[in-house]
Amino acid sequence: MSATTSEPPKEKAPAAPAGLRTGTLGTADIAFFVVSAAAPLTVMAGVAPLAILLGGIGAPAGYLLAGLTLAVFAVGFTTMSRHVTHGGAFYAFITRGLGRPVGIGAALLALIGYNGMEIGVYGLLASASRDTLHALFGADVPWLPVSLAGLLLIGYGGFRSIDFGAKLLGLLLVAETGILVLLAGGVLLKGGAHGLSLSSLAPAHVFVPGTAAVLAFAFAAFTGFESTVIYRREARDPGRTVPRATYLAVGFLGLFYAFVVWIAIQAFGDDQVVRAAGKDPAGLFFTAITTYVGGWAADLMHVFIVTSVIASLLAFHNAINRYALALAEERVLPRRLGRIHPRHRSPYVAGVAQTVLGTVVVLAFRAAHADPYQQLLLWVNTPGMIGLMLLQLLAAIAVPCYFRRVRHGEGTLRTVVAPVLATVLLATAIVLVVGHIDLFTGASRTVNTLLVLAAPAVFLLGLPVAWWLRRRRPEVYASFAAEPADTAEPSVQPA
């Protein structure tokens, strides 16, 4: 008899850890994320009346100028996105151009900036929901339950897959832009208050003392557009999709903002709109849509402002989660934050951490008896806005520095001229915002000083953190912001 032997069954190799859902987002999907973050309806109904009050009928030109400035910035920004594919986006660009210490400071600034832009908006959600419920039903509700419910809702949206978020944001964005298009249609069909006029674009009305304040509001209205590059790993054909989405977002926001502000001016007339904005800035758009479309449309606008805020929160939440994921993969943040959900393929642990942080901040402001709009929104949002503008400035400076050190086939216009021009324009924008900070916050000089200094202080904190990493965790420092498969030439490596 011959003996037979059977081989023991082979053990199955452990499944690879889940990663982000690649090849999912198209140009429109990414554009939905960044345009939703800007909250067009909320910006128009809540902020544009102040721009008209301060800048007069030339206010639409301010939004066009801000859009052109950011389009110039996008030239170098998107060019660099084809060469630096790291998931850290802003901080990776800055690291590759200006070195690791500056890049680590930028990473901290990005975390604070995007968190500030999101968490503060929970105060706006409470305020807008309270106003809507009072306008529609005469009900007065406390703001804390609304903010906490929003935190849970946004946390769930971030937990789900990225394509779920894109579909939801697409739906909400259509609703909020649709109500403004409806207003525009009513005004155009009826010819405005006294006939349609293009006086808003006349130099005599554009170049007035209040234009600086309009520009400050206009630049703030674009906050978050640059987050297109954060979704590179989940994009289809990212080399084309990300630049297209960036230009689409900037172009749409600039033209749409300017058009809607012009429509508001036509609704009241060149001679009366400033007086109307001064008398009731919060009700300007509601009065206009009631007059030209009907009271039912004003009720819809109230509802869609709330959904606009929800869309903005979800867009920023997703952006924050991906920054936290990138920094966890760098081992700068705890590795646990880099866990990906096996089914939804979302950075769910980072999302939970962000929701917890938001809850702590909201509860702290409630314990201090703070106002959800005047304090929670404005005091938390303002440092976030300044932080993201500083990141844009640093990224613009990093572009020519990076391309000076590497071999490339890009033209001088994209790698030098546009980034240098963008640097000058963005620095001017920051000066305008800081110089008119009281218009954003309504706070005392002491509070405004602290709000303005918060973002630069966080950035400077990154320098000793970089020094500590270099001494105590040199392997983490050496690989910071490196390309996924990049051990490349020494000339490409940041200092």
Buried (B, 14 or more C-beta within 10 A) or exposed (E): EEEEEEEEEEEEEEEEEBEBBBEBBBBEBBBBBBBBBBBBBBBBBBBBBBBBBBBBBBBBBBBBBBBBBBBBBBBBBBBBBBBBBBBBBBBBBBBBBBBBBBBBBBBBBBBBBBBBBBBBBBBBBBBBBBBBBEBEEEEEEEBBEBBBBBBEBBBEBBBBBBBBBBBBBBEBBEBBBEBBBBBBEBBEEBEBBEEBBEEBBEEEBBEBEBBBBBBBBBBBBBBBBBBBBBBBBBBBEBEEBBBBBBBBBBBBBBEBBBBBBBBBBBBBBBEEBBEBBBEEBEBBBBBBBBBBBEEEBBBBBBBBBBBBBBBBBBBBBBBBBBBBBBBBBBBBBEEEBBBBBEEBBBBBBBBBBBBEBBBEBBEEBBEEEBBBBBBBBBBBBBBBBBBBBBBBBBBBBBBBBBBEBBEBEBEEEBBBBBBBBBBEBBBBBBEBBBEBBEBBBEBEEEBBEBBBEBBBEBBEBBBEBBEEBBEEEEEEBEBBBBBEEBEEEEEBBBE
